Amino acid sequence: MKAKRKQRLIYLATVLFSIVYLFVGFRLATGGEPIFDPEYNGSVKARVEVINEVKEETVTLNGMDSQTGYTIYFEARMLSGDLKDQVVYAVQFIDPYYYPQPARVSEGDKVLIFLDSELDPQADWVLMEYVRTDAMLWLGLFFAAGILLFGRMKGVNTIVSLAFTCLAVFVVFIPAVLDGQNIYVWAIVTSVYIILMTMFIVYGANRKSLAAGLGCFAGTLVAGLLTMIMDAIIHLTGMLNEESLYLTMLNSEIDLKGVIFGAIIIGAIGAIMDVSMSIASSLEEISQVTDHPTPALLIRSGLSIGRDIMGTMANTLVLAYIGSGLSVVLLLVAHNGSLLELLNREMIIVEILQALAGSIGILMTIPLTSLISALLLRRAQNKAVLEQAGQEKTGEEPRPNLWEIPLEDPDYDPFAPAEKKTGGMNETEPAEPGSAEHKEA
């Protein structure tokens, strides 16, 4: 009961700390100013009710192909804003020279429209975008339901930690970057917070979480240091694409090379955390079912487990980075004359750096987490031995010591039956008289 109560207190303390961190971090990152303009009312959510008229315009492209554009007039009922529940006249423009063309509105569609009576005299409102958040919300609810179905209480904790992780990135880290603050500091602070918060909320405060957290931090630190070293060697500028140029125009104090550092750290931390927890959890289980788990045995087991995890996690990072920039990669491949020129483009180099730095971080997490877990388990063993010695002095019956470590014994089998030392030789303990084993003998 005391242990459960302690875990609950730590859980609540972590949640309260997370709330304080988000509030204080937001104030430091933005000075208390809202991220989005609260007075902006340019786009309003509406539902298309009636299609009034469709005008077509066909143009010829390259003297051969023809493309049709549309001007669609419709009535829409406001779903938000000061004009909620009122019906307004709106228009959708589909440019014949634009490809691929957006979908034509139909009755029942939810859209975003903005007020502009100068574009067309027949309609005061113009279609801006389709409302896509509703469908994504349902998909998110399906994801949450799956987590709760399979994870139950741990699934609840997973959703809570995921929510805090997203808030830490979008409410603290990104506003700090846009404000021109030190990206390196904020990336490290955000990473440490995510690691500690996830471990305490999802797994609780225990030896396993401590080992996984330290291993994850060490692996993330390796990835960050590699990024900074390679940044100096390969002469990165951070000017990867048009978005990088827009960032400098928005705020010249934004460190574009720091953005690369933050992207690599934030992008790799999830996979590194997965690897560290898998190893720490496996070694904890081995220590519970094995009579004599030596540190060497635990480290070897951790390395063996890590070898199985390593390939899939490295693939996860590499494929994730390739998938996120697939359109750009296709464009660069199509418009480059040589492979050498393509591979030396800064955009491609950064993608490769992200994959390699993250994968090396995962690789180093395996031995580091194994070593940390072995040291923590050895410390627990020493504590158990001291407790047993104290009980023997006071005359109490000693607890069974599962941590008696044989020294150098290459033939030692941790899963073999326990043996009793007699006269310098290891012999199996004889069965008690009257037992089933004694009768069979």
C-alpha positions as CSV (number, residue, x, y, z in Angstrom):
1,M,0.0,0.0,0.0
2,K,2.8,2.4,0.9
3,A,4.5,1.7,-2.5
4,K,1.3,2.3,-4.4
5,R,0.6,5.5,-2.5
6,K,4.1,6.7,-3.2
7,Q,3.7,6.0,-6.9
8,R,0.4,7.9,-7.0
9,L,2.1,10.9,-5.3
10,I,4.9,10.8,-7.8
11,Y,2.4,10.6,-10.6
12,L,0.4,13.6,-9.4
13,A,3.6,15.5,-8.8
14,T,4.8,14.8,-12.3
15,V,1.4,16.0,-13.7
16,L,1.5,19.2,-11.6
17,F,5.2,19.8,-12.6
18,S,4.2,19.4,-16.3
19,I,1.5,21.9,-16.0
20,V,3.8,24.4,-14.3
21,Y,6.5,23.7,-16.9
22,L,4.2,24.3,-19.8
23,F,2.9,27.5,-18.2
24,V,6.3,28.9,-17.2
25,G,7.9,27.7,-20.4
26,F,5.2,29.4,-22.5
27,R,5.7,32.7,-20.6
28,L,9.5,32.5,-21.1
29,A,9.1,31.6,-24.8
30,T,6.5,34.2,-25.7
31,G,6.5,36.7,-22.9
32,G,2.9,35.8,-22.3
33,E,1.7,36.9,-25.7
34,P,-0.7,34.4,-27.5
35,I,0.7,32.3,-30.3
36,F,-2.2,33.1,-32.6
37,D,-4.0,36.4,-33.0
38,P,-7.2,36.2,-30.9
39,E,-8.7,39.0,-32.9
40,Y,-8.2,37.3,-36.2
41,N,-11.6,36.4,-37.7
42,G,-10.7,36.1,-41.4
43,S,-11.9,32.5,-41.9
44,V,-15.2,31.1,-40.7
45,K,-16.4,27.6,-40.6
46,A,-19.5,26.9,-42.7
47,R,-21.6,24.1,-44.3
48,V,-22.5,24.1,-48.0
49,E,-26.3,23.9,-48.3
50,V,-27.2,24.7,-51.9
51,I,-25.1,24.9,-55.2
52,N,-26.6,27.8,-57.1
53,E,-24.6,28.0,-60.3
54,V,-21.5,26.5,-61.9
55,K,-19.6,28.4,-64.6
56,E,-17.0,26.6,-66.8
57,E,-13.9,28.0,-68.6
58,T,-11.8,25.8,-70.9
59,V,-8.3,26.9,-71.9
60,T,-5.8,25.3,-74.2
61,L,-2.4,24.4,-72.8
62,N,0.7,24.1,-75.0
63,G,-1.6,24.3,-78.1
64,M,-2.8,20.7,-77.5
65,D,-4.1,19.9,-74.0
66,S,-7.2,21.6,-72.6
67,Q,-8.0,22.3,-69.0
68,T,-11.3,23.4,-67.5
69,G,-11.7,25.8,-64.7
70,Y,-14.8,26.4,-62.6
71,T,-16.5,29.2,-60.7
72,I,-19.1,27.7,-58.3
73,Y,-21.6,29.8,-56.5
74,F,-23.2,28.3,-53.4
75,E,-25.1,29.1,-50.2
76,A,-23.5,28.2,-46.9
77,R,-24.7,28.2,-43.3
78,M,-22.3,29.7,-40.8
79,L,-21.1,27.3,-38.1
80,S,-19.0,29.7,-36.1
81,G,-18.3,33.4,-35.7
82,D,-20.7,36.4,-35.2
83,L,-22.9,35.2,-38.1
84,K,-23.4,31.7,-36.8
85,D,-26.6,30.0,-38.2
86,Q,-26.9,32.7,-40.9
87,V,-26.9,31.8,-44.6
88,V,-24.4,33.6,-46.8
89,Y,-23.5,33.6,-50.5
90,A,-20.0,32.3,-51.3
91,V,-18.0,31.3,-54.4
92,Q,-15.3,28.8,-55.2
93,F,-12.7,29.6,-57.8
94,I,-10.9,26.7,-59.5
95,D,-8.1,28.1,-61.8
96,P,-7.9,26.2,-65.1
97,Y,-4.1,26.8,-65.1
98,Y,-3.7,25.2,-61.6
99,Y,-2.9,21.5,-61.4
100,P,-3.9,19.4,-59.7
101,Q,-7.2,21.1,-59.2
102,P,-9.0,21.1,-55.8
103,A,-12.2,19.1,-55.4
104,R,-15.4,20.9,-56.3
105,V,-17.7,21.7,-53.4
106,S,-20.9,19.8,-53.0
107,E,-23.8,20.0,-50.7
108,G,-23.0,19.0,-47.1
109,D,-19.3,19.9,-47.3
110,K,-17.8,21.7,-44.3
111,V,-15.6,24.5,-45.6
112,L,-13.6,27.6,-44.4
113,I,-14.7,30.8,-46.1
114,F,-13.4,34.4,-45.8
115,L,-15.0,37.7,-46.4
116,D,-14.0,39.4,-49.7
117,S,-16.7,41.2,-51.6
118,E,-14.3,42.6,-54.2
119,L,-13.4,39.3,-55.9
120,D,-16.9,38.6,-57.3
121,P,-20.0,40.9,-57.2
122,Q,-22.3,37.9,-56.9
123,A,-20.8,36.6,-53.6
124,D,-19.3,38.3,-50.5
125,W,-17.5,35.2,-49.2
126,V,-14.8,33.1,-50.9
127,L,-13.9,29.5,-50.2
128,M,-10.5,29.1,-48.6
129,E,-10.2,25.4,-47.6
130,Y,-12.1,22.3,-46.7
131,V,-12.5,21.6,-43.0
132,R,-10.3,18.6,-42.5
133,T,-9.9,18.6,-38.7
134,D,-13.2,16.8,-38.1
135,A,-12.0,13.7,-39.9
136,M,-8.6,13.8,-38.2
137,L,-10.4,14.2,-34.9
138,W,-12.3,11.0,-35.5
139,L,-9.1,9.2,-36.5
140,G,-7.4,10.5,-33.3
141,L,-10.3,9.2,-31.2
142,F,-9.9,5.8,-32.9
143,F,-6.2,5.8,-32.1
144,A,-6.9,6.7,-28.4
145,A,-9.6,4.0,-28.2
146,G,-7.1,1.4,-29.5
147,I,-4.5,2.5,-26.9
148,L,-7.1,2.3,-24.1
149,L,-8.4,-1.1,-25.4
150,F,-5.0,-2.7,-25.4
151,G,-3.2,-0.7,-22.7
152,R,-6.0,-0.1,-20.2
153,M,-4.6,2.0,-17.3
154,K,-1.2,2.2,-18.9
155,G,-3.0,3.3,-22.1
156,V,-4.5,6.2,-20.1
157,N,-1.0,7.1,-18.9
158,T,0.3,6.9,-22.5
159,I,-2.3,9.3,-23.8
160,V,-1.5,11.7,-20.9
161,S,2.2,11.6,-21.7
162,L,1.6,12.0,-25.4
163,A,-0.5,15.1,-24.7
164,F,2.2,16.6,-22.5
165,T,4.8,15.8,-25.2
166,C,2.9,17.6,-27.9
167,L,2.2,20.6,-25.7
168,A,5.9,20.8,-24.8
169,V,6.9,20.9,-28.4
170,F,4.1,23.2,-29.7
171,V,3.5,25.5,-26.7
172,V,7.1,25.9,-25.4
173,F,9.8,24.7,-27.9
174,I,8.4,26.2,-31.2
175,P,7.4,29.6,-29.7
176,A,10.9,29.8,-28.2
177,V,12.5,29.1,-31.6
178,L,10.3,31.7,-33.4
179,D,11.2,34.2,-30.7
180,G,14.9,33.8,-31.7
181,Q,16.0,32.2,-28.4
182,N,18.8,29.7,-28.0
183,I,17.5,26.6,-29.8
184,Y,20.2,24.4,-28.4
185,V,19.2,25.1,-24.8
186,W,15.5,24.7,-25.5
187,A,16.0,21.5,-27.4
188,I,17.9,20.0,-24.5
189,V,15.4,21.2,-21.9
190,T,12.5,19.9,-23.9
191,S,14.2,16.5,-24.4
192,V,15.0,16.1,-20.7
193,Y,11.4,17.1,-19.8
194,I,9.9,14.6,-22.3
195,I,12.2,11.8,-21.0
196,L,11.4,12.4,-17.3
197,M,7.7,13.0,-17.8
198,T,7.2,9.9,-20.0
199,M,9.1,7.6,-17.6
200,F,7.4,8.8,-14.5
201,I,3.8,8.9,-15.9
202,V,3.9,5.8,-18.1
203,Y,6.3,3.5,-16.1
204,G,6.4,5.0,-12.6
205,A,9.4,5.9,-10.5
206,N,11.4,2.8,-10.2
207,R,14.8,1.3,-11.1
208,K,13.7,0.4,-14.6
209,S,12.6,3.9,-15.4
210,L,15.8,5.3,-14.0
211,A,17.9,3.0,-16.1
212,A,15.9,3.7,-19.2
213,G,15.8,7.4,-18.6
214,L,19.6,7.7,-18.1
215,G,20.2,5.5,-21.2
216,C,17.8,7.5,-23.3
217,F,19.4,10.8,-22.2
218,A,22.9,9.4,-22.9
219,G,21.9,8.2,-26.4
220,T,20.2,11.5,-27.2
221,L,23.3,13.4,-26.0
222,V,25.4,11.3,-28.4
223,A,23.1,12.2,-31.3
224,G,23.3,15.9,-30.4
225,L,27.1,16.0,-30.0
226,L,27.5,14.2,-33.4
227,T,25.2,16.8,-35.0
228,M,27.3,19.7,-33.6
229,I,30.6,18.0,-34.7
230,M,29.4,17.3,-38.2
231,D,27.9,20.8,-38.5
232,A,31.4,22.2,-38.1
233,I,33.0,19.6,-40.4
234,I,30.6,19.8,-43.4
235,H,30.0,23.6,-43.2
236,L,26.2,23.7,-42.9
237,T,24.4,26.9,-43.3
238,G,20.9,25.8,-42.4
239,M,19.5,27.3,-45.6
240,L,17.8,24.1,-46.8
241,N,14.8,25.4,-48.8
242,E,12.3,28.2,-49.2
243,E,10.9,27.7,-45.8
244,S,14.3,28.4,-44.3
245,L,14.4,31.7,-46.2
246,Y,11.0,32.6,-44.9
247,L,12.1,31.9,-41.3
248,T,15.0,34.4,-41.7
249,M,12.7,37.0,-43.1
250,L,10.2,36.4,-40.2
251,N,13.0,36.8,-37.6
252,S,16.6,37.2,-38.5
253,E,17.7,36.0,-35.0
254,I,16.5,32.4,-35.7
255,D,19.5,30.1,-35.8
256,L,18.9,27.9,-38.8
257,K,21.7,25.5,-37.8
258,G,20.1,25.3,-34.4
259,V,16.9,24.3,-36.1
260,I,18.7,21.3,-37.7
261,F,20.0,20.4,-34.2
262,G,16.5,20.6,-32.7
263,A,15.0,18.6,-35.5
264,I,17.5,15.8,-35.1
265,I,17.1,15.7,-31.3
266,I,13.3,15.9,-31.2
267,G,13.0,13.5,-34.1
268,A,15.3,10.8,-32.6
269,I,14.2,10.9,-28.9
270,G,11.1,8.7,-29.4
271,A,13.1,5.8,-31.0
272,I,15.9,6.1,-28.5
273,M,13.4,6.1,-25.6
274,D,11.8,2.9,-27.1
275,V,15.1,1.1,-27.3
276,S,16.3,2.1,-23.8
277,M,13.0,1.1,-22.1
278,S,13.0,-2.3,-24.0
279,I,16.5,-3.1,-22.8
280,A,15.9,-1.9,-19.2
281,S,12.6,-3.8,-19.0
282,S,14.1,-7.0,-20.3
283,L,17.1,-6.9,-18.0
284,E,14.8,-6.2,-15.0
285,E,12.8,-9.3,-15.9
286,I,16.0,-11.4,-16.3
287,S,17.1,-10.3,-12.9
288,Q,13.8,-11.4,-11.4
289,V,13.8,-14.9,-12.9
290,T,17.5,-15.7,-12.6
291,D,19.1,-16.8,-9.4
292,H,22.5,-15.4,-10.0
293,P,22.5,-12.6,-12.6
294,T,26.0,-11.2,-12.7
295,P,26.6,-7.7,-14.1
296,A,28.5,-9.4,-17.0
297,L,25.5,-11.6,-17.7
298,L,23.1,-8.7,-17.7
299,I,25.3,-6.6,-20.0
300,R,25.7,-9.5,-22.4
301,S,21.9,-10.0,-22.4
302,G,21.3,-6.3,-23.0
303,L,23.7,-6.3,-26.0
304,S,22.0,-9.4,-27.4
305,I,18.5,-7.9,-27.0
306,G,19.8,-4.6,-28.5
307,R,21.1,-6.4,-31.6
308,D,17.6,-7.6,-32.3
309,I,16.1,-4.1,-31.8
310,M,18.8,-2.1,-33.6
311,G,18.0,-3.0,-37.1
312,T,14.3,-2.2,-37.0
313,M,14.8,1.0,-35.1
314,A,17.4,2.3,-37.5
315,N,15.1,1.4,-40.4
316,T,12.3,3.3,-38.6
317,L,14.4,6.5,-38.4
318,V,15.8,6.3,-41.9
319,L,12.4,5.6,-43.5
320,A,10.7,8.2,-41.5
321,Y,13.1,10.9,-42.7
322,I,12.9,9.7,-46.3
323,G,9.1,9.6,-46.2
324,S,8.8,13.1,-44.7
325,G,10.9,14.6,-47.5
326,L,9.9,12.3,-50.3
327,S,8.5,15.0,-52.6
328,V,11.6,17.1,-52.3
329,V,13.9,14.1,-52.9
330,L,11.9,13.1,-56.0
331,L,12.2,16.7,-57.4
332,L,16.0,16.9,-56.7
333,V,16.6,13.5,-58.2
334,A,14.7,14.5,-61.4
335,H,16.6,17.8,-61.8
336,N,20.1,16.9,-61.0
337,G,22.7,15.9,-63.6
338,S,24.9,13.8,-61.4
339,L,24.8,11.7,-58.3
340,L,27.7,13.5,-56.8
341,E,26.0,16.9,-57.1
342,L,22.8,15.4,-55.6
343,L,24.5,13.9,-52.6
344,N,26.3,17.1,-51.8
345,R,23.3,19.3,-51.7
346,E,22.7,20.6,-48.2
347,M,19.1,19.5,-48.1
348,I,20.1,15.9,-48.9
349,I,23.1,16.0,-46.6
350,V,20.9,17.1,-43.7
351,E,18.4,14.3,-44.3
352,I,21.4,11.8,-44.3
353,L,22.8,13.5,-41.1
354,Q,19.4,13.2,-39.4
355,A,19.2,9.5,-40.1
356,L,22.8,8.7,-39.2
357,A,23.0,10.8,-36.1
358,G,19.7,9.3,-34.8
359,S,20.8,5.7,-35.7
360,I,24.2,6.2,-33.9
361,G,22.3,7.5,-30.9
362,I,20.2,4.3,-30.9
363,L,23.3,2.2,-31.3
364,M,25.1,3.9,-28.3
365,T,21.9,3.6,-26.2
366,I,22.1,-0.1,-26.3
367,P,25.4,-0.6,-24.4
368,L,24.9,2.5,-22.2
369,T,21.5,1.3,-21.0
370,S,22.8,-2.2,-20.5
371,L,25.6,-0.9,-18.4
372,I,23.4,1.5,-16.4
373,S,20.9,-1.3,-15.7
374,A,23.6,-3.7,-14.6
375,L,25.1,-1.1,-12.2
376,L,21.7,-0.3,-10.7
377,L,20.8,-4.0,-10.3
378,R,24.2,-4.7,-8.7
379,R,23.6,-1.8,-6.3
380,A,20.2,-3.4,-5.4
381,Q,22.1,-6.7,-4.8
382,N,24.6,-5.1,-2.5
383,K,21.8,-3.6,-0.5
384,A,20.1,-6.9,-0.2
385,V,23.3,-8.5,1.0
386,L,23.7,-5.8,3.7
387,E,20.1,-6.3,4.8
388,Q,20.7,-10.0,5.1
389,A,23.9,-9.5,7.1
390,G,22.0,-7.2,9.5
391,Q,19.2,-9.8,10.0
392,E,21.7,-12.5,10.8
393,K,23.3,-10.3,13.5
394,T,19.9,-9.6,15.1
395,G,18.9,-13.3,15.0
396,E,16.2,-12.9,12.4
397,E,15.7,-15.5,9.8
398,P,17.6,-14.2,6.7
399,R,15.7,-13.5,3.5
400,P,16.6,-15.7,0.5
401,N,19.5,-14.0,-1.3
402,L,18.9,-14.2,-5.1
403,W,22.0,-12.0,-5.7
404,E,24.8,-14.3,-4.6
405,I,27.2,-13.9,-7.5
406,P,29.5,-16.6,-8.6
407,L,32.8,-15.1,-9.7
408,E,34.5,-16.2,-12.9
409,D,32.6,-19.3,-13.9
410,P,32.4,-19.8,-17.7
411,D,30.1,-22.8,-17.3
412,Y,27.6,-21.1,-15.2
413,D,24.0,-21.6,-16.3
414,P,21.7,-18.9,-14.8
415,F,18.6,-21.0,-15.6
416,A,19.9,-24.2,-13.9
417,P,18.4,-25.4,-10.6
418,A,19.9,-23.9,-7.5
419,E,22.8,-25.8,-6.0
420,K,24.3,-26.1,-2.6
421,K,28.0,-25.9,-1.9
422,T,29.4,-28.8,0.1
423,G,33.0,-29.4,0.9
424,G,34.2,-27.1,-1.8
425,M,32.2,-28.9,-4.5
426,N,28.8,-27.9,-6.0
427,E,26.2,-30.6,-5.3
428,T,22.5,-30.7,-5.8
429,E,20.7,-30.3,-2.5
430,P,19.3,-33.7,-1.3
431,A,15.6,-34.2,-1.1
432,E,13.9,-34.1,2.2
433,P,12.8,-37.4,3.8
434,G,9.2,-38.2,3.1
435,S,9.1,-36.0,0.0
436,A,8.0,-37.2,-3.4
437,E,11.5,-36.9,-4.7
438,H,12.8,-39.0,-1.8
439,K,10.2,-41.7,-2.4
440,E,11.1,-41.9,-6.1
441,A,14.8,-42.3,-5.1
